[in-house]
């Protein structure tokens, strides 16, 4: 992971959820978004954070508005923060 980059767990989970809801493999999403499948895997596991340009590509590949992807990421991030607070 790049120095200074915090994993975006909510975003990682949101991308995975949308991908699975659409019955897409990581490879097919990568192909549609113009990205490498390994990078999609790293993204979904929280090892890398996307640039804004790549977020637009991913949203297009998932066929969802970027705002919808961001909203779900925020929702999941709050969920994981609550779990962390309980531990």
C-alpha positions as CSV (number, residue, x, y, z in Angstrom):
1,X,0.0,0.0,0.0
2,X,1.4,3.5,-0.8
3,X,2.7,5.4,2.1
4,X,0.1,7.6,3.8
5,X,-2.8,5.9,2.2
6,X,-5.5,4.5,4.5
7,X,-7.5,1.6,3.2
8,X,-10.9,2.6,2.1
9,X,-12.8,-0.4,3.5
10,X,-16.3,0.9,2.7
11,X,-15.3,1.6,-0.9
12,X,-13.7,-1.8,-1.3
13,X,-16.8,-3.5,0.0
14,X,-19.1,-1.3,-2.1
15,X,-17.3,-2.2,-5.3
16,X,-17.4,-5.9,-4.5
17,X,-21.1,-5.7,-3.7
18,X,-22.0,-4.0,-6.9
19,X,-19.8,-6.3,-8.9
20,X,-21.4,-9.4,-7.4
21,X,-25.0,-8.0,-7.7
22,X,-24.3,-7.7,-11.4
23,X,-22.7,-11.2,-11.6
24,X,-19.4,-9.8,-12.9
25,X,-16.1,-11.4,-12.3
26,X,-13.1,-9.2,-11.3
27,X,-11.8,-9.9,-14.8
28,X,-14.9,-8.8,-16.6
29,X,-15.1,-5.6,-14.5
30,X,-11.5,-4.9,-15.2
31,X,-12.0,-5.4,-19.0
32,X,-15.0,-3.2,-19.0
33,X,-13.3,-0.5,-16.9
34,X,-10.0,-0.6,-18.8
35,X,-8.1,-1.7,-15.7
36,X,-6.0,-4.8,-14.8
37,X,-7.8,-7.6,-13.0
38,X,-5.0,-7.9,-10.4
39,X,-5.6,-4.2,-9.6
40,X,-9.3,-4.8,-9.1
41,X,-8.4,-7.6,-6.7
42,X,-6.1,-5.3,-4.8
43,X,-8.7,-2.6,-4.7
44,X,-11.4,-5.0,-3.4
45,X,-9.1,-6.3,-0.7
46,X,-8.2,-2.7,0.4
47,X,-4.5,-2.9,-0.6
48,X,-4.8,0.0,-3.0
49,X,-6.9,3.2,-3.3
50,X,-8.2,4.3,-6.6
51,X,-7.6,7.7,-8.3
52,X,-10.7,9.8,-9.2
53,X,-10.3,8.8,-12.9
54,X,-10.3,5.1,-12.0
55,X,-13.3,5.6,-9.8
56,X,-15.2,6.9,-12.8
57,X,-14.0,4.0,-14.8
58,X,-15.2,1.5,-12.2
59,X,-18.6,3.1,-11.8
60,X,-19.0,3.0,-15.6
61,X,-18.0,-0.6,-15.6
62,X,-20.5,-1.4,-12.9
63,X,-23.1,0.7,-14.7
64,X,-23.9,2.8,-11.6
65,X,-23.6,6.5,-11.1
66,X,-20.5,7.5,-9.2
67,X,-22.7,9.1,-6.6
68,X,-24.5,5.8,-5.9
69,X,-21.1,4.0,-5.5
70,X,-19.9,6.8,-3.2
71,X,-23.2,6.6,-1.1
72,X,-22.9,2.9,-0.6
73,X,-19.2,3.2,0.3
74,X,-20.1,5.8,2.9
75,X,-22.8,3.6,4.3
76,X,-20.5,0.6,4.6
77,X,-17.7,2.8,6.1
78,X,-20.1,3.9,8.8
79,X,-21.1,0.3,9.4
80,X,-17.4,-0.8,9.8
81,X,-16.6,2.1,12.1
82,X,-19.5,1.1,14.4
83,X,-18.1,-2.5,14.5
84,X,-14.6,-1.2,15.3
85,X,-16.0,1.0,18.1
86,X,-17.6,-2.0,19.7
87,X,-14.4,-4.1,19.7
